[in-house]
Structures are given as structure tokens and as C-alpha cells.
Amino acid sequence: MEPYDEPSQAPYDGPSRVPRMLPGCGHTLCGACCKDMLRKLPARGGAKRLKCPVCRKPTKVARAKDLPKNFALLEVARGRTV
């Protein structure tokens, strides 16, 4: 089974679908979904409070690319074993 992004149901398959981890809860979303969700939120002191769509726990972040990549999931998506 190929790993996929839960909100978009799309596979992690390239630069726009890089798995990004939410440090507040540990769940993973694709960078494109994070970017889209952040665009809709107001900034408070340079950061935004992104709520995880899985557990609703907030994570403070300014930009989607500031979230850490989930390298283990990225390797699995590329067909490599971890």
C-alpha cells in the first residue's frame, strides 16, 4: 500500500507532496495541504496556528516549508525500505 496524505487522499509523490510532520502532534500531511491550510489562517506574531486535521492539536508555524520533512515516510513513498 502506498502512503498517502489524509486530507487530500493523494500519494506523497513529488516536490509538492512532500510529507511534512506537525511537531505539535506527530501527524504527517503533505506540504501542499499545509500550505493551503496556512494560507487561510491569520498570522499572530509572524506565526500561524495550524490545527491538525486528524487530531485538531495546534502547531505554530510561519510557512509550510518550515515544518520538518518526514524522511522515513518519504523513503517508503519512493519504494525504499526504511
Secondary structure, 3 states (H helix, E strand, C coil): CCCECCCCCCECCCHHHCEEECCCCCCEEEHHHHHHHHHCCCCECCEEEEECCCCCCEEEECCHHHCCECHHHHHHHCCCCC
